[in-house]
Amino acid sequence: MRGLSVEGVWTSATDFWMARRDRKSITIQLMVTTNPQKKTIRLKKYKTVDYPSELKTVEALGDRGPTKHGNDKIYYGDVHVHTAYSDGSGSFDDVLNLYKNVYRRDFVAITDHDALRAGDNHFSPGEWDYLKALNEIYNQPGVFVTINGYEWTHSTWSGRQDSTSRVGHKNIYFKGGESSPLFSHKGSVAYDPVTLFKTLHHADAIAFPHHPAWGGITWEENDPEVQTNYEIVSIHGANEYAGNLPIPHRGGMPGSFAQDGLEKGVRIGFVGGSDSHGLFFHAHEGWREDPYKGGLTAVLLRGLLTRENVWEALKARANYATSGEKLYLEFSINGLPMGSEVRVSKPPIISFEARSDKLLYAYILRNGKERFVSGPIDARMARYVGIEDETIAPGKNYYYLRVVYKDGSVAWSSPIWVEYEP
């Protein structure tokens, strides 16, 4: 899916069509369809409501700062960015200034590669220290937060879909400041996922896999205390499920998608990161034109915007992913927010809310299947409170919310895990 741009969108009561232009032709593609044969329950009582006149959409605000989310506030940031210090473009200072003063995000993590290719180390100790020092200069609690991180780039990854190597890459994020260490995959304490997770346990660090459909992942080696999230969308596309729409994915390694991990019982929340290398690398490579808008993460904070609080939210999976836009989501079960685990003796009660000028469909998925599907939404806010899932089977289940927008954007809540014992 190289060099594609969205040229137009058409919707009907059942279908969502999109026209895409590449270098030589225009392709008209059916992106979403409502199949009456699917075993889904349409929300018969579903009613969209007009957005209150005294409020504005997040897109209309287009600015840094918190949005109320129940008792929490939402902050938006990019957790996956590269610079010329590895295989991207721009200096550390260029990128930090871009996210703070141009894109006006609330937080950012520069995640340059620890090393690429034999003998070609892209992150020297001095460069790592320099990045951490600049992060301290730019870090302003309550205004703009920087997170110390890097990309653990396992050297056995080949990018080939027939490769037997499935280790893949992981972004590492530290709670701390200038004392944060760097554990290269070429070293003796983080040379594979098992040693990496063991080492990160003692370093106040978490790790998120990304572009697994292209680079692979080993679910069996998951550590739920360290690998708390999965990068479901980036400039490489969306990795919710094989054949993902409306956003395609790069690569297609079987068993590497988010739903594959959830079906194995892995506890992962969802984040979005641009994985931007700047125009230098991603010209005609990514699914959208602006490489810095390939993915975005929203965190739910009760306290002040600080590095430590953002990190704690990401560790607790109190976050959701968007395909690059500031999009508002609420999703709860029995009053508990996304990322929670709950045990119930009665059918769970599900509630959600989405806000945007471009709402199209809302889906609640249970165990990887679309359980509830809204009708086409023609309003700037959609809210549904009190959906009782009477068909839930005893045992362990997971739910999450997916919202599709008229411009092809998508947002995903982190899952909520429900153990039902009637």
C-alpha positions in Angstrom: 0.0 0.0 0.0 2.6 2.5 -1.0 2.1 6.1 -2.2 -1.7 6.1 -1.5 -3.8 9.1 -0.5 -7.5 9.3 0.3 -9.3 11.3 -2.4 -13.0 10.8 -1.4 -15.4 9.0 0.8 -19.0 7.8 0.1 -21.4 6.3 2.6 -24.8 4.7 2.5 -26.9 3.0 5.1 -24.8 -0.2 4.8 -21.6 0.6 3.1 -18.5 2.8 3.4 -16.6 3.4 0.1 -13.2 5.1 -0.3 -11.3 6.2 -3.4 -7.6 6.1 -3.2 -5.1 7.4 -5.8 -1.7 6.0 -6.4 0.9 7.1 -9.0 -0.9 5.7 -12.0 -4.6 4.9 -11.2 -7.5 5.5 -8.9 -8.9 2.6 -6.9 -12.4 2.5 -5.5 -12.6 0.2 -2.5 -15.4 -1.0 -0.2 -14.0 -0.4 3.3 -16.8 -1.2 5.7 -20.1 -3.1 5.1 -22.9 -4.1 7.4 -23.5 -7.8 6.7 -27.0 -8.9 8.0 -25.7 -12.5 8.2 -23.2 -11.5 10.9 -24.1 -12.5 14.4 -24.1 -9.0 15.7 -26.8 -7.2 17.6 -27.6 -3.7 16.3 -28.4 -1.2 19.1 -32.1 -0.9 18.5 -32.3 1.9 21.1 -29.2 3.6 19.8 -29.8 7.3 19.4 -27.2 9.9 18.5 -27.4 13.2 20.3 -26.5 16.7 19.2 -23.2 18.0 20.6 -23.8 20.6 23.4 -23.4 24.1 21.9 -21.2 25.2 24.8 -18.6 22.4 24.1 -16.3 22.0 21.1 -14.8 18.9 19.5 -11.2 18.1 20.3 -10.4 18.6 16.6 -11.9 22.1 16.6 -9.8 23.0 19.6 -6.7 21.7 17.9 -4.5 22.7 20.8 -2.5 21.2 23.6 -4.2 20.7 26.9 -6.4 18.3 28.8 -9.9 17.2 27.8 -12.2 16.1 30.6 -12.9 12.4 30.7 -15.1 11.6 33.7 -12.9 12.1 36.7 -9.8 12.0 34.5 -8.3 14.2 31.8 -7.0 13.1 28.4 -3.6 14.0 27.1 -2.4 13.1 23.6 1.2 12.2 22.6 3.4 10.3 20.2 5.3 7.4 21.7 7.3 6.4 18.6 9.5 8.9 16.8 12.9 8.6 15.0 15.6 11.2 14.2 18.8 11.3 12.2 20.6 9.7 15.1 19.3 6.4 13.7 17.5 6.1 10.4 15.2 9.1 10.6 15.6 12.8 9.8 16.2 15.9 12.0 18.1 16.3 15.2 16.7 15.6 18.7 16.1 19.3 19.1 14.3 19.6 15.8 11.9 16.8 16.7 11.2 17.9 20.3 10.5 21.4 19.0 8.3 20.0 16.3 6.1 18.1 18.7 6.0 20.9 21.4 5.5 24.0 19.2 4.1 22.8 15.9 2.0 19.7 16.5 1.5 20.8 20.1 1.3 17.4 21.6 1.2 16.9 25.3 4.0 14.3 25.4 6.5 12.6 23.1 9.0 9.8 23.2 12.0 9.8 20.8 12.7 6.1 20.2 15.8 5.8 18.0 17.2 2.3 17.4 19.7 0.9 19.9 21.6 -0.6 16.9 21.0 -1.5 13.3 23.0 -4.0 11.3 26.2 -5.6 12.5 28.9 -3.1 13.6 26.6 -0.1 12.9 25.6 1.1 16.3 23.1 4.0 16.1 23.0 4.9 19.7 26.3 5.6 21.4 26.5 6.2 25.1 27.2 9.9 24.5 24.1 10.2 22.1 21.9 8.5 24.7 23.1 10.9 27.4 22.6 13.9 25.1 19.0 12.8 24.3 18.2 12.4 28.0 19.7 15.9 28.8 17.6 17.5 26.0 14.6 15.7 27.3 15.1 17.3 30.7 15.4 20.7 29.1 12.1 20.3 27.2 10.2 18.5 29.9 7.7 21.0 31.5 5.3 19.3 33.9 1.7 20.5 33.2 2.7 21.7 29.8 4.8 19.3 27.7 6.3 16.0 28.8 9.2 14.0 27.4 9.7 10.3 28.0 13.1 8.7 27.8 13.0 5.8 25.4 14.6 3.8 22.6 13.8 1.1 20.1 15.1 -2.3 21.0 15.8 -3.5 17.4 16.5 -7.2 17.6 19.2 -8.1 15.0 17.6 -11.4 13.8 14.6 -9.5 12.3 14.8 -9.5 8.6 11.5 -7.9 7.4 10.8 -11.0 5.3 7.4 -12.5 5.7 8.8 -16.0 5.2 11.4 -15.5 8.0 11.4 -17.9 10.9 12.5 -15.1 13.2 9.5 -13.6 15.0 11.2 -11.6 17.8 10.5 -8.2 16.2 11.1 -4.8 17.7 10.0 -3.2 21.0 10.0 0.4 22.2 11.4 0.8 25.7 10.1 3.6 28.0 11.6 4.7 31.3 9.8 6.3 34.3 13.0 8.1 35.3 15.1 10.9 34.0 18.8 11.2 33.2 19.8 8.0 35.2 17.8 5.8 32.7 20.0 3.1 31.2 20.1 1.7 27.7 20.0 -2.0 27.3 21.1 -2.9 23.8 20.0 -6.2 22.2 23.7 -6.6 21.4 24.6 -6.7 25.1 24.6 -9.5 27.7 21.4 -8.6 29.7 18.8 -7.9 26.9 19.7 -10.1 24.0 16.3 -11.7 23.6 12.7 -11.0 25.0 13.2 -13.1 28.1 16.4 -11.4 29.2 15.0 -8.0 28.1 11.9 -8.3 30.3 13.9 -9.6 33.2 16.2 -6.7 33.0 13.4 -4.1 32.6 11.7 -5.4 35.7 14.4 -3.8 37.8 14.7 -0.6 35.8 11.2 1.0 36.0 10.7 0.4 32.3 8.0 -0.9 30.0 8.2 -2.3 26.5 5.7 -2.2 23.6 5.9 -4.2 20.4 5.3 -2.5 17.1 4.6 -3.3 13.4 4.4 -7.0 14.5 2.7 -8.0 11.2 5.9 -6.9 9.4 8.5 -7.7 12.0 7.0 -10.5 14.2 6.3 -11.1 17.9 6.7 -13.9 20.3 3.5 -14.0 22.4 4.8 -17.0 24.5 7.5 -14.8 26.0 5.1 -12.0 27.1 5.5 -10.4 30.5 2.3 -8.6 31.5 4.2 -6.4 34.0 6.5 -5.1 31.3 4.8 -5.5 27.9 1.7 -3.7 28.9 0.7 -2.3 25.5 0.7 -3.1 21.8 1.2 -0.5 19.1 -1.9 -1.2 17.2 -1.4 1.6 14.6 1.5 3.5 13.1 2.7 4.9 9.7 3.0 1.2 8.8 -0.7 0.7 9.1 -3.1 -0.9 11.6 -2.5 -4.3 13.2 -5.8 -5.1 14.9 -6.5 -8.2 12.7 -5.3 -9.8 9.5 -6.8 -7.9 6.5 -7.4 -4.8 8.6 -9.7 -2.1 7.2 -10.2 0.7 6.7 -6.4 1.2 7.5 -4.3 -1.5 5.8 -1.2 -3.1 7.4 2.3 -3.6 6.2 3.3 -7.3 6.1 1.1 -10.1 7.3 2.8 -12.5 9.6 0.1 -15.0 10.8 -0.5 -14.9 14.5 1.1 -11.5 15.0 -2.0 -9.2 15.2 -3.5 -7.7 18.4 -6.5 -10.0 18.3 -4.1 -13.0 18.1 -2.4 -12.0 21.3 -5.7 -11.3 23.1 -7.0 -14.7 22.1 -4.0 -16.3 23.7 -4.9 -14.6 27.0 -2.2 -11.8 26.7 -3.1 -8.6 28.6 -2.3 -5.8 26.2 -3.6 -2.3 26.0 -3.5 -0.3 22.7 -1.3 2.6 21.8 -0.7 4.5 18.6 2.7 5.9 17.5 3.7 7.5 14.2 7.0 5.5 13.9 7.9 8.6 11.9 11.4 8.7 10.3 10.5 11.9 8.6 10.1 12.4 4.9 13.5 10.9 4.4 12.4 7.3 5.0 8.6 7.2 4.7 8.0 8.9 1.3 5.7 6.4 -0.5 6.1 3.9 2.4 3.4 4.7 4.9 -0.4 4.7 4.7 -0.7 8.4 5.0 1.1 11.5 3.7 2.2 13.1 6.9 4.6 10.7 8.6 4.2 12.4 11.9 0.5 11.6 12.0 0.6 7.8 11.6 -0.6 7.1 15.2 -1.3 8.8 18.5 -1.8 7.7 22.1 -4.3 9.2 24.6 -3.6 8.7 28.3 -6.1 9.1 31.1 -4.7 11.0 34.0 -6.2 11.9 37.3 -3.2 14.0 38.4 -0.9 16.5 36.8 0.7 16.0 33.4 4.1 14.6 34.4 6.5 12.1 33.0 5.9 9.8 35.9 2.1 10.0 35.6 2.1 9.4 31.9 4.4 6.4 32.4 2.2 5.0 35.2 -0.9 5.4 33.0 0.8 3.4 30.2 1.9 0.7 32.6 -1.8 0.4 33.8 -3.1 0.4 30.3 -5.1 3.5 31.0 -4.8 4.6 27.4 -6.3 4.3 24.0 -5.0 4.6 20.4 -6.0 6.7 17.4 -4.7 6.7 13.8 -3.1 10.1 14.4 -5.9 12.5 15.4 -7.1 13.8 18.7 -10.2 11.7 19.1 -12.3 11.5 22.3 -13.4 8.0 23.6 -15.0 6.7 26.8 -15.4 3.0 27.4 -16.3 1.3 30.6 -17.8 -1.9 32.0 -19.7 -1.8 35.3 -18.2 1.7 35.7 -14.6 0.6 35.4 -12.5 2.2 32.7 -10.5 0.7 29.8 -7.5 -1.4 30.9 -9.4 -2.8 33.9 -10.0 -6.4 35.0 -13.3 -7.2 36.6 -15.0 -10.3 37.9 -18.8 -10.4 37.7 -21.7 -12.8 38.6 -24.2 -11.0 36.4 -24.0 -10.0 32.7 -21.7 -6.9 32.4 -23.1 -3.4 31.7 -21.2 -1.6 28.9 -21.1 2.1 28.3 -19.3 4.2 25.7 -19.0 7.7 24.3 -17.3 9.1 21.2 -17.1 12.7 20.0 -16.1 14.0 16.6 -17.4 15.8 13.6 -16.7 12.7 11.5 -18.3 9.8 13.4 -19.4 6.9 11.2 -19.7 3.6 13.1 -19.0 2.3 16.6 -18.3 -1.3 17.4 -18.0 -3.1 20.7 -16.0 -6.3 20.3 -16.1 -9.3 22.6 -13.4 -11.9 22.2 -12.4 -10.6 18.8 -15.9 -10.6 17.3 -18.2 -7.6 16.7 -20.8 -8.0 19.3 -22.6 -4.7 19.1 -22.6 -2.4 16.1 -24.1 1.1 16.0 -26.0 2.3 12.9 -24.4 5.1 10.8 -23.9 8.0 13.1 -24.9 11.5 11.9 -24.0 13.6 14.9 -21.0 15.0 16.7 -21.4 12.9 19.8 -22.5 9.3 20.3 -23.3 8.0 23.7 -24.7 4.7 24.8 -25.1 3.8 28.5 -26.3 0.5 29.9 -25.7 -2.2 27.2 -26.3 -5.5 29.0 -24.4 -8.4 27.3 -26.8 -11.2 28.2 -25.1 -13.7 25.9 -21.7 -13.7 27.6 -20.3 -17.1 28.3 -18.9 -18.1 31.7 -15.2 -17.8 31.9 -12.7 -15.2 30.7 -13.7 -12.6 28.1 -12.3 -9.3 26.8 -14.1 -6.3 25.3 -12.9 -3.2 23.5 -14.3 -0.3 21.5 -13.5 0.5 17.9 -14.8 3.7 16.3 -14.5 4.4 12.5 -14.7 7.9 11.2 -15.9 9.2 7.8 -12.4 10.2 6.8 -11.1 6.7 7.3 -9.6 7.4 10.8 -10.0 4.8 13.5 -9.7 4.9 17.3 -9.4 1.8 19.6 -9.9 1.7 23.4 -7.7 -0.5 25.4 -9.6 -3.8 26.3 -11.4 -4.5 29.5 -11.1 -8.1 30.8 -14.2 -9.7 32.3 -14.4 -13.0 34.1 -18.0 -14.1 34.3 -19.0 -16.6 37.0 -22.8 -16.7 37.2 
